[in-house]
Amino acid sequence: MSALGPKASFCLSMKDMKDRKGVYSTIRIMGLGSLIPFVLAAGPLGGYLLGTYVVGRFAWPQYISHIFVVIGFLGSMTETYKIIKAMQRTEKK
């Protein structure tokens, strides 16, 4: 049984298309919103891994790894801002 009923045809009315767009828009916003925690965690984690690699490989001072973590966090914040803007654009459509 399909979501449109037991005898749904492939011809959809304009009302059905508007309902579907609303559902797809909601799903897209939820997907983008669930992406934010992963982006916020990946930036500092990537900065930490890169920082410890650089410190170990080139024998740089230990504070360099902290700088990489901060750079990763700033990168995460900019990507989060872009995701929020994309969510707002989706909501306006």
N, CA, C and O atoms as a GROMACS GRO file, in nm:
protein
  372
    1MET      N    1   0.085  -0.118   0.000
    1MET     CA    2   0.000   0.000   0.000
    1MET      C    3   0.089   0.124   0.000
    1MET      O    4   0.182   0.133   0.080
    2SER      N    5   0.062   0.215  -0.085
    2SER     CA    6   0.144   0.335  -0.094
    2SER      C    7   0.099   0.438   0.008
    2SER      O    8  -0.003   0.422   0.074
    3ALA      N    9   0.178   0.545   0.019
    3ALA     CA   10   0.149   0.651   0.115
    3ALA      C   11   0.027   0.733   0.072
    3ALA      O   12  -0.034   0.802   0.154
    4LEU      N   13  -0.008   0.726  -0.055
    4LEU     CA   14  -0.119   0.806  -0.105
    4LEU      C   15  -0.251   0.729  -0.105
    4LEU      O   16  -0.355   0.787  -0.139
    5GLY      N   17  -0.251   0.603  -0.069
    5GLY     CA   18  -0.374   0.525  -0.065
    5GLY      C   19  -0.359   0.397  -0.143
    5GLY      O   20  -0.259   0.378  -0.212
    6PRO      N   21  -0.458   0.310  -0.133
    6PRO     CA   22  -0.446   0.180  -0.198
    6PRO      C   23  -0.456   0.187  -0.350
    6PRO      O   24  -0.400   0.102  -0.420
    7LYS      N   25  -0.525   0.287  -0.404
    7LYS     CA   26  -0.541   0.297  -0.548
    7LYS      C   27  -0.474   0.423  -0.603
    7LYS      O   28  -0.532   0.494  -0.685
    8ALA      N   29  -0.354   0.448  -0.557
    8ALA     CA   30  -0.286   0.570  -0.600
    8ALA      C   31  -0.237   0.554  -0.743
    8ALA      O   32  -0.185   0.449  -0.782
    9SER      N   33  -0.253   0.659  -0.820
    9SER     CA   34  -0.204   0.657  -0.956
    9SER      C   35  -0.078   0.743  -0.963
    9SER      O   36  -0.038   0.806  -0.865
   10PHE      N   37  -0.019   0.745  -1.078
   10PHE     CA   38   0.102   0.824  -1.095
   10PHE      C   39   0.072   0.971  -1.122
   10PHE      O   40   0.164   1.053  -1.122
   11CYS      N   41  -0.053   1.004  -1.144
   11CYS     CA   42  -0.093   1.143  -1.163
   11CYS      C   43  -0.126   1.204  -1.027
   11CYS      O   44  -0.217   1.158  -0.959
   12LEU      N   45  -0.053   1.305  -0.988
   12LEU     CA   46  -0.074   1.369  -0.860
   12LEU      C   47  -0.133   1.508  -0.882
   12LEU      O   48  -0.096   1.578  -0.976
   13SER      N   49  -0.221   1.546  -0.796
   13SER     CA   50  -0.278   1.680  -0.805
   13SER      C   51  -0.179   1.781  -0.748
   13SER      O   52  -0.080   1.742  -0.686
   14MET      N   53  -0.204   1.908  -0.769
   14MET     CA   54  -0.116   2.013  -0.718
   14MET      C   55  -0.114   2.012  -0.564
   14MET      O   56  -0.011   2.042  -0.504
   15LYS      N   57  -0.225   1.978  -0.502
   15LYS     CA   58  -0.232   1.973  -0.356
   15LYS      C   59  -0.136   1.865  -0.303
   15LYS      O   60  -0.065   1.886  -0.205
   16ASP      N   61  -0.137   1.749  -0.369
   16ASP     CA   62  -0.047   1.642  -0.327
   16ASP      C   63   0.099   1.681  -0.344
   16ASP      O   64   0.182   1.647  -0.260
   17MET      N   65   0.130   1.753  -0.450
   17MET     CA   66   0.268   1.796  -0.473
   17MET      C   67   0.312   1.896  -0.367
   17MET      O   68   0.426   1.892  -0.321
   18LYS      N   69   0.222   1.986  -0.327
   18LYS     CA   70   0.257   2.082  -0.222
   18LYS      C   71   0.281   2.011  -0.090
   18LYS      O   72   0.372   2.047  -0.015
   19ASP      N   73   0.199   1.910  -0.060
   19ASP     CA   74   0.218   1.834   0.063
   19ASP      C   75   0.352   1.761   0.062
   19ASP      O   76   0.422   1.757   0.163
   20ARG      N   77   0.386   1.706  -0.051
   20ARG     CA   78   0.514   1.635  -0.062
   20ARG      C   79   0.632   1.730  -0.047
   20ARG      O   80   0.731   1.696   0.017
   21LYS      N   81   0.624   1.848  -0.106
   21LYS     CA   82   0.732   1.945  -0.091
   21LYS      C   83   0.752   1.983   0.054
   21LYS      O   84   0.865   1.999   0.099
   22GLY      N   85   0.643   1.997   0.127
   22GLY     CA   86   0.653   2.029   0.268
   22GLY      C   87   0.719   1.917   0.347
   22GLY      O   88   0.799   1.943   0.437
   23VAL      N   89   0.687   1.795   0.313
   23VAL     CA   90   0.747   1.680   0.381
   23VAL      C   91   0.895   1.672   0.348
   23VAL      O   92   0.978   1.652   0.437
   24TYR      N   93   0.929   1.687   0.221
   24TYR     CA   94   1.070   1.681   0.182
   24TYR      C   95   1.150   1.795   0.245
   24TYR      O   96   1.265   1.776   0.284
   25SER      N   97   1.089   1.911   0.254
   25SER     CA   98   1.156   2.025   0.317
   25SER      C   99   1.182   1.996   0.464
   25SER      O  100   1.290   2.026   0.516
   26THR      N  101   1.084   1.939   0.532
   26THR     CA  102   1.101   1.905   0.673
   26THR      C  103   1.209   1.800   0.693
   26THR      O  104   1.291   1.811   0.784
   27ILE      N  105   1.210   1.700   0.606
   27ILE     CA  106   1.313   1.596   0.615
   27ILE      C  107   1.451   1.655   0.590
   27ILE      O  108   1.547   1.619   0.659
   28ARG      N  109   1.463   1.745   0.494
   28ARG     CA  110   1.593   1.808   0.465
   28ARG      C  111   1.640   1.891   0.584
   28ARG      O  112   1.759   1.886   0.619
   29ILE      N  113   1.550   1.966   0.647
   29ILE     CA  114   1.588   2.047   0.763
   29ILE      C  115   1.632   1.957   0.879
   29ILE      O  116   1.729   1.988   0.948
   30MET      N  117   1.560   1.848   0.900
   30MET     CA  118   1.597   1.756   1.007
   30MET      C  119   1.732   1.692   0.980
   30MET      O  120   1.812   1.673   1.072
   31GLY      N  121   1.759   1.658   0.856
   31GLY     CA  122   1.888   1.600   0.820
   31GLY      C  123   2.002   1.697   0.839
   31GLY      O  124   2.107   1.661   0.892
   32LEU      N  125   1.982   1.820   0.798
   32LEU     CA  126   2.085   1.921   0.817
   32LEU      C  127   2.107   1.951   0.965
   32LEU      O  128   2.220   1.971   1.009
   33GLY      N  129   1.999   1.953   1.041
   33GLY     CA  130   2.012   1.978   1.184
   33GLY      C  131   2.085   1.867   1.257
   33GLY      O  132   2.161   1.893   1.350
   34SER      N  133   2.064   1.744   1.215
   34SER     CA  134   2.134   1.632   1.280
   34SER      C  135   2.280   1.625   1.238
   34SER      O  136   2.358   1.554   1.302
   35LEU      N  137   2.317   1.695   1.136
   35LEU     CA  138   2.457   1.698   1.092
   35LEU      C  139   2.543   1.789   1.179
   35LEU      O  140   2.664   1.768   1.188
   36ILE      N  141   2.483   1.888   1.243
   36ILE     CA  142   2.558   1.988   1.319
   36ILE      C  143   2.645   1.929   1.429
   36ILE      O  144   2.762   1.967   1.438
   37PRO      N  145   2.597   1.838   1.514
   37PRO     CA  146   2.685   1.785   1.620
   37PRO      C  147   2.808   1.712   1.566
   37PRO      O  148   2.916   1.718   1.625
   38PHE      N  149   2.790   1.643   1.454
   38PHE     CA  150   2.903   1.572   1.396
   38PHE      C  151   3.007   1.668   1.340
   38PHE      O  152   3.128   1.644   1.352
   39VAL      N  153   2.961   1.776   1.280
   39VAL     CA  154   3.054   1.876   1.228
   39VAL      C  155   3.129   1.944   1.343
   39VAL      O  156   3.249   1.967   1.334
   40LEU      N  157   3.057   1.974   1.450
   40LEU     CA  158   3.121   2.038   1.565
   40LEU      C  159   3.222   1.946   1.633
   40LEU      O  160   3.320   1.994   1.689
   41ALA      N  161   3.200   1.816   1.629
   41ALA     CA  162   3.295   1.722   1.689
   41ALA      C  163   3.413   1.691   1.597
   41ALA      O  164   3.524   1.668   1.644
   42ALA      N  165   3.389   1.692   1.466
   42ALA     CA  166   3.494   1.652   1.372
   42ALA      C  167   3.604   1.757   1.359
   42ALA      O  168   3.720   1.721   1.339
   43GLY      N  169   3.571   1.884   1.370
   43GLY     CA  170   3.672   1.989   1.354
   43GLY      C  171   3.782   1.983   1.459
   43GLY      O  172   3.899   1.971   1.423
   44PRO      N  173   3.747   1.990   1.587
   44PRO     CA  174   3.853   1.980   1.689
   44PRO      C  175   3.924   1.845   1.691
   44PRO      O  176   4.044   1.838   1.718
   45LEU      N  177   3.850   1.738   1.660
   45LEU     CA  178   3.914   1.606   1.656
   45LEU      C  179   4.016   1.599   1.544
   45LEU      O  180   4.127   1.547   1.563
   46GLY      N  181   3.980   1.650   1.428
   46GLY     CA  182   4.075   1.656   1.317
   46GLY      C  183   4.193   1.746   1.348
   46GLY      O  184   4.307   1.714   1.313
   47GLY      N  185   4.167   1.857   1.414
   47GLY     CA  186   4.276   1.946   1.454
   47GLY      C  187   4.369   1.881   1.554
   47GLY      O  188   4.491   1.899   1.547
   48TYR      N  189   4.312   1.804   1.647
   48TYR     CA  190   4.395   1.733   1.745
   48TYR      C  191   4.482   1.628   1.677
   48TYR      O  192   4.602   1.619   1.705
   49LEU      N  193   4.422   1.549   1.589
   49LEU     CA  194   4.498   1.444   1.521
   49LEU      C  195   4.609   1.504   1.434
   49LEU      O  196   4.722   1.455   1.433
   50LEU      N  197   4.575   1.608   1.360
   50LEU     CA  198   4.676   1.673   1.276
   50LEU      C  199   4.783   1.739   1.361
   50LEU      O  200   4.902   1.733   1.327
   51GLY      N  201   4.743   1.802   1.471
   51GLY     CA  202   4.840   1.868   1.559
   51GLY      C  203   4.937   1.771   1.624
   51GLY      O  204   5.057   1.797   1.630
   52THR      N  205   4.885   1.658   1.673
   52THR     CA  206   4.975   1.561   1.735
   52THR      C  207   5.066   1.496   1.632
   52THR      O  208   5.180   1.461   1.663
   53TYR      N  209   5.017   1.479   1.510
   53TYR     CA  210   5.103   1.425   1.404
   53TYR      C  211   5.216   1.522   1.372
   53TYR      O  212   5.331   1.482   1.361
   54VAL      N  213   5.183   1.649   1.358
   54VAL     CA  214   5.284   1.750   1.324
   54VAL      C  215   5.386   1.763   1.437
   54VAL      O  216   5.506   1.775   1.412
   55VAL      N  217   5.338   1.761   1.562
   55VAL     CA  218   5.428   1.774   1.676
   55VAL      C  219   5.522   1.653   1.682
   55VAL      O  220   5.642   1.670   1.707
   56GLY      N  221   5.470   1.535   1.660
   56GLY     CA  222   5.554   1.416   1.664
   56GLY      C  223   5.646   1.404   1.545
   56GLY      O  224   5.760   1.359   1.559
   57ARG      N  225   5.600   1.443   1.429
   57ARG     CA  226   5.678   1.427   1.306
   57ARG      C  227   5.792   1.529   1.296
   57ARG      O  228   5.904   1.494   1.261
   58PHE      N  229   5.762   1.654   1.327
   58PHE     CA  230   5.860   1.760   1.307
   58PHE      C  231   5.920   1.812   1.437
   58PHE      O  232   5.997   1.909   1.436
   59ALA      N  233   5.887   1.750   1.550
   59ALA     CA  234   5.939   1.787   1.682
   59ALA      C  235   5.914   1.935   1.713
   59ALA      O  236   6.003   2.006   1.760
   60TRP      N  237   5.793   1.979   1.685
   60TRP     CA  238   5.754   2.115   1.718
   60TRP      C  239   5.710   2.120   1.864
   60TRP      O  240   5.687   2.015   1.924
   61PRO      N  241   5.696   2.238   1.920
   61PRO     CA  242   5.649   2.248   2.059
   61PRO      C  243   5.505   2.196   2.074
   61PRO      O  244   5.428   2.195   1.978
   62GLN      N  245   5.473   2.154   2.194
   62GLN     CA  246   5.343   2.091   2.221
   62GLN      C  247   5.225   2.187   2.202
   62GLN      O  248   5.116   2.142   2.168
   63TYR      N  249   5.245   2.316   2.223
   63TYR     CA  250   5.132   2.410   2.211
   63TYR      C  251   5.081   2.421   2.068
   63TYR      O  252   4.971   2.472   2.045
   64ILE      N  253   5.158   2.375   1.972
   64ILE     CA  254   5.115   2.379   1.831
   64ILE      C  255   4.989   2.292   1.813
   64ILE      O  256   4.900   2.326   1.735
   65SER      N  257   4.983   2.179   1.884
   65SER     CA  258   4.865   2.093   1.871
   65SER      C  259   4.741   2.164   1.923
   65SER      O  260   4.631   2.145   1.870
   66HIS      N  261   4.756   2.247   2.026
   66HIS     CA  262   4.642   2.324   2.077
   66HIS      C  263   4.597   2.428   1.975
   66HIS      O  264   4.477   2.455   1.962
   67ILE      N  265   4.689   2.484   1.904
   67ILE     CA  266   4.655   2.580   1.800
   67ILE      C  267   4.575   2.512   1.689
   67ILE      O  268   4.479   2.569   1.637
   68PHE      N  269   4.615   2.389   1.652
   68PHE     CA  270   4.542   2.315   1.550
   68PHE      C  271   4.399   2.281   1.598
   68PHE      O  272   4.306   2.283   1.518
   69VAL      N  273   4.383   2.252   1.725
   69VAL     CA  274   4.250   2.224   1.779
   69VAL      C  275   4.163   2.349   1.769
   69VAL      O  276   4.046   2.340   1.732
   70VAL      N  277   4.219   2.465   1.801
   70VAL     CA  278   4.142   2.590   1.792
   70VAL      C  279   4.107   2.619   1.647
   70VAL      O  280   3.995   2.663   1.618
   71ILE      N  281   4.199   2.596   1.555
   71ILE     CA  282   4.170   2.618   1.413
   71ILE      C  283   4.060   2.522   1.368
   71ILE      O  284   3.972   2.562   1.292
   72GLY      N  285   4.064   2.397   1.413
   72GLY     CA  286   3.959   2.302   1.380
   72GLY      C  287   3.824   2.344   1.434
   72GLY      O  288   3.722   2.329   1.367
   73PHE      N  289   3.823   2.398   1.556
   73PHE     CA  290   3.698   2.445   1.616
   73PHE      C  291   3.642   2.563   1.537
   73PHE      O  292   3.522   2.571   1.514
   74LEU      N  293   3.729   2.655   1.498
   74LEU     CA  294   3.682   2.770   1.418
   74LEU      C  295   3.628   2.724   1.283
   74LEU      O  296   3.528   2.777   1.235
   75GLY      N  297   3.693   2.625   1.223
   75GLY     CA  298   3.641   2.569   1.098
   75GLY      C  299   3.506   2.504   1.117
   75GLY      O  300   3.418   2.515   1.032
   76SER      N  301   3.489   2.435   1.230
   76SER     CA  302   3.359   2.374   1.260
   76SER      C  303   3.251   2.479   1.277
   76SER      O  304   3.138   2.460   1.233
   77MET      N  305   3.286   2.589   1.340
   77MET     CA  306   3.186   2.694   1.361
   77MET      C  307   3.144   2.757   1.228
   77MET      O  308   3.026   2.787   1.208
   78THR      N  309   3.238   2.776   1.136
   78THR     CA  310   3.201   2.833   1.006
   78THR      C  311   3.112   2.736   0.928
   78THR      O  312   3.017   2.779   0.862
   79GLU      N  313   3.143   2.606   0.934
   79GLU     CA  314   3.059   2.509   0.865
   79GLU      C  315   2.921   2.500   0.928
   79GLU      O  316   2.821   2.482   0.858
   80THR      N  317   2.914   2.512   1.059
   80THR     CA  318   2.784   2.512   1.127
   80THR      C  319   2.702   2.633   1.085
   80THR      O  320   2.581   2.622   1.065
   81TYR      N  321   2.766   2.746   1.070
   81TYR     CA  322   2.698   2.867   1.023
   81TYR      C  323   2.641   2.844   0.882
   81TYR      O  324   2.529   2.883   0.853
   82LYS      N  325   2.720   2.781   0.796
   82LYS     CA  326   2.673   2.752   0.660
   82LYS      C  327   2.555   2.656   0.661
   82LYS      O  328   2.461   2.671   0.582
   83ILE      N  329   2.559   2.556   0.750
   83ILE     CA  330   2.448   2.461   0.760
   83ILE      C  331   2.322   2.530   0.808
   83ILE      O  332   2.213   2.504   0.756
   84ILE      N  333   2.335   2.618   0.905
   84ILE     CA  334   2.218   2.690   0.956
   84ILE      C  335   2.159   2.780   0.847
   84ILE      O  336   2.037   2.790   0.834
   85LYS      N  337   2.245   2.844   0.770
   85LYS     CA  338   2.195   2.927   0.659
   85LYS      C  339   2.123   2.841   0.555
   85LYS      O  340   2.021   2.883   0.500
   86ALA      N  341   2.174   2.721   0.528
   86ALA     CA  342   2.108   2.631   0.433
   86ALA      C  343   1.973   2.586   0.487
   86ALA      O  344   1.878   2.571   0.411
   87MET      N  345   1.964   2.565   0.619
   87MET     CA  346   1.837   2.528   0.681
   87MET      C  347   1.736   2.643   0.666
   87MET      O  348   1.618   2.619   0.639
   88GLN      N  349   1.782   2.765   0.684
   88GLN     CA  350   1.693   2.880   0.670
   88GLN      C  351   1.646   2.897   0.527
   88GLN      O  352   1.530   2.932   0.503
   89ARG      N  353   1.735   2.874   0.430
   89ARG     CA  354   1.695   2.883   0.289
   89ARG      C  355   1.592   2.777   0.256
   89ARG      O  356   1.496   2.805   0.183
   90THR      N  357   1.609   2.657   0.308
   90THR     CA  358   1.515   2.550   0.284
   90THR      C  359   1.378   2.581   0.344
   90THR      O  360   1.275   2.552   0.285
   91GLU      N  361   1.380   2.641   0.461
   91GLU     CA  362   1.255   2.674   0.530
   91GLU      C  363   1.177   2.781   0.454
   91GLU      O  364   1.054   2.779   0.454
   92LYS      N  365   1.246   2.876   0.390
   92LYS     CA  366   1.179   2.986   0.320
   92LYS      C  367   1.112   2.938   0.190
   92LYS      O  368   1.016   3.001   0.144
   93LYS      N  369   1.160   2.830   0.131
   93LYS     CA  370   1.105   2.784   0.003
   93LYS      C  371   0.965   2.734   0.014
   93LYS      O  372   0.907   2.693  -0.085
   0.00000   0.00000   0.00000
